[in-house]
Amino acid sequence: MSYLISLGAGLVVGFLYYFSRVQSPAPPLIALVGLLGIVIGEHAIPFVQAQLKPPVAQSQTQTAPQEVNPTTTVAAAQPSCSNEP
């Protein structure tokens, strides 16, 4: 949804530039490189923070496996063949 909002805002600004006969403030390639820098910068800080954080040790407690009664599932899966009224 945020992509559609961003696209819509860009189209509105583009129409305003066109109708007011104002040139875009930056050539398209330079603008795209600037946007790429913004996206990389936005994700760089959390990535570096995750790399600098010490790894979390796994707990030593283990849970016992739950008991499974295989006859219950087999009996439920097989239809009864009795001819009792």
C-alpha positions in Angstrom: 0.0 0.0 0.0 2.8 2.4 0.8 4.2 1.9 -2.7 0.9 3.0 -4.2 0.8 6.1 -2.0 4.4 7.0 -2.9 3.6 6.5 -6.6 0.5 8.6 -6.3 2.4 11.4 -4.5 5.1 11.3 -7.2 2.5 11.6 -10.0 0.8 14.5 -8.3 4.1 16.4 -7.9 5.0 15.5 -11.5 1.7 17.0 -12.7 2.2 20.1 -10.6 5.7 20.5 -12.2 4.2 20.1 -15.7 1.3 22.5 -15.3 3.4 25.2 -13.6 6.1 24.6 -16.3 8.8 24.1 -13.7 11.8 21.9 -14.5 12.5 19.0 -12.2 15.1 20.1 -9.6 17.5 17.2 -10.5 18.0 15.1 -13.6 16.2 11.7 -13.3 19.4 9.7 -12.9 20.8 11.9 -10.2 17.4 11.8 -8.4 17.3 8.0 -8.5 20.8 7.7 -7.2 19.9 10.0 -4.4 16.8 7.9 -3.6 19.0 4.8 -3.6 21.3 6.5 -1.1 18.3 7.2 1.1 17.1 3.6 1.1 20.6 2.3 1.8 21.1 4.7 4.6 17.7 3.8 6.1 18.7 0.1 6.3 22.4 0.5 7.1 22.0 1.6 10.7 19.8 -1.3 11.9 22.1 -3.7 9.9 25.2 -2.4 11.6 23.5 -2.4 15.0 22.6 -6.1 14.5 26.2 -6.9 13.5 27.6 -5.2 16.6 25.1 -6.8 19.0 26.5 -9.9 20.8 24.8 -13.1 19.8 22.1 -14.3 22.2 22.9 -17.7 23.8 20.2 -20.3 23.5 18.6 -21.5 26.7 19.6 -24.9 28.0 16.1 -26.0 29.1 14.5 -28.4 26.7 10.9 -29.4 26.7 10.0 -33.1 26.7 8.3 -34.3 23.6 4.6 -34.7 23.8 3.3 -38.3 23.9 1.4 -39.3 20.8 -1.1 -42.1 20.8 -0.9 -43.6 17.2 -3.9 -45.8 17.7 -6.2 -42.8 18.2 -5.4 -41.3 14.8 -5.5 -44.7 13.0 -8.9 -45.6 14.5 -10.3 -42.2 13.6 -9.1 -42.5 10.0 -10.6 -46.0 9.4 -14.4 -46.1 8.8 -16.4 -48.6 10.8 -17.6 -51.6 8.8 -20.2 -52.9 11.2 -23.7 -53.8 9.9 -25.4 -53.3 13.2 -28.8 -51.5 13.0 
